[in-house]
Amino acid sequence: MATDDCKRSKEDLIRELDELRSARQNLEDSRATLNRLLSSLPGAAYRCDLGPDWKITFVSEHCLDLLGYTAAELTADPGLFGRLLDERDRESVKTALQLTLKDREPYSTEYRVRTRAGRTKWLWARGLIIDGPDGQPAGLEGIVLDITAAKQAEIQRRELELRIQQSHKMEAIGTLAGGIVHDFNNILSAMLGYAEMLEDDLSEAPRLRDNAGQIIIACNRARELVRQILSFSRKGEDEAEPVAVHLVVNEALKFLRSTIPSTVSIRQRIDKNSGLVLAEPIQIHQLLMNLCTNAYQAMETGGQMEVELGAVMLDESFARQHPPLKSGAHVVLSVSDNGCGMSQATLERIFDPFFTTKELGKGTGLGLATVYAIVNDLAGAITVTSQPGAGSRFTIYLPRLSQAAPDCSVRPETALPGCRGERILLIDDEESILFLYGQMLERLGYRVSAFRQSGAAWDRFAANPLAFDLVITDLTMPGISGERLARLMRKTRPELPVILMSGYGDRQTETAILNSGVSAFLKKPVARHDLARAVRSALDSAEIQKSV
């Protein structure tokens, strides 16, 4: 009997051992399966308690990829993860966890962390409350994913939307500016033209003549300003041309003063003899606006910004250190501030597209990248000096053209070309402009027939095509446009010289018109000496063609 009991006990023990071995194997298989699942996750799984430090009691090995810290480091130091959490997001994370505890609902939140390498990453966390043996909340389990790339894509998407909005806005501004500028240039034409004739009539009254001269100078400045407005509204459409940098900088600073906080003062030292660069005016405008925006944003509590423009001769040594510069004369533009400054690590990345130290929504990271691209496009170079807490200084070097910059305060005193009594057909639907240019041409010695309606002008021409030596017509005319009228007349008389004028015309329009065979295209307001030269040149060219 005892032997049988021992035998049964032994069998039971063997069976229990087999069951234990099987359970252990199942446990090891389950652990291996769990580890494989955890390793295949795109993020890190975690468990933390509900204490004040939210101590991490478990985290999968993916934490090393996310944060640069091992699981052992994160579980051994209760406050480590809290210290990695960005200060700007601590309150929002705390609030999300408190709501989860209150409502016992799964929580989901986004926040920033600082990795061991010093990088800022965006993480998305989702978790569930777990209860202890007493049925009370004891911890939190969930998963954390790296969403930095998605955030970057979101920034790029927003920037693309802003660019599209800006493009539409600039297109609308361009259309509006075109209509306004056309009318404004007609008004300016009358002011400039009558002031020039008044100056002639006051030859025996020096003081009054000088007053008329000042009106002419003001009109020329207004004309350049209007052309800059058109250039800015047609962003990217113009070709490179000699640009007087000081004119663009001065106008941009006037605009900037009304847009930056009053707590930021601007000190400017602008040399009007700094010279010309080969660029689009909008490019120079963008350079200054982006640099100044960066400067005042670095002074959140106020400060001083300095803008300096001048000329410098660069030697071979400096040029070699800053390609693609070459030795010689350059225009130098610098913008400095006494704001927060930048660390060396930031300096190394400031020109990277989409890199920004600002909060999401407060900066796209494209301002300085745009500056860098424009400077490279203009064969220039940019240098940056900065110290944390001591401000920053950006300096741009652009190749300087050898020709002198125009000075709107100086008027040409060249003699007007003579005439031989040629007959001119003049067409413009603005009565004041028609009368003005008619007087100008008659004072120069030409015989003028003036018409406000293109249809009436065509009837007069068709009746006797040989009655006129030159036709001058406005481009935008009711009924028959100036361009169509020119084609009709040249079809009848192919050798007839025609000059077109307009209060608004972009570069493509001007090129297309000149390619159509007209003699010249003049943009209103047209100064007397420009009109005289264009008329004389067109007539002389027609005479040469006849003799060939």
Buried (B, 14 or more C-beta within 10 A) or exposed (E): EEEEEEEEEEEEEEEEEEEEEEEEEEEEEEEEEEEEEBEEEEBBBBBBBBEEBBBBBEBBBBBBEBBBBEBEBBBEBBEBBBEBBBEEBEEEBEEBBEEBEEEEEEBEBBBBBBBEEEEEBBBBBEBEBBEEEEEEBBBBBBBBBBBBEEBEEEBBEEBEEEEEEEEEEBEEBBEEBBEBBBEBBBBBBBBBBBBBBBBEEBEEEEEBBEBBBEBBBBBBEBBBEBBBBBBBBBBEBBEEEEBBBBBBBBBBBEEBBEEBEEEBEBEEEBBBEBBBBBBBBBBBBBBBBBBBBBBBBBBEEEBBBBBBBBBBEBEEEBBEEBEEBEEBEBBBBBBBBBBBBBEEEBBEEBBEBBBBBEEEEEBBBBBBBBBBBBBEEBBBBBEEBBEEEEBBBBBBBBBBBEEEBEBBEEBEEEEBBEBEEBEBBBBBBBEBBBBBBBBBBEBBEBEBBBBBBBEEBBEBBEEEEEEBBBBBBBBBBEEBBBBBBBBBBBEEBEEBBBBBBBBBBBEEBBEEBEEBEBBBBBBBBBBBBBBBBBBBBBBEEBBEEEEE
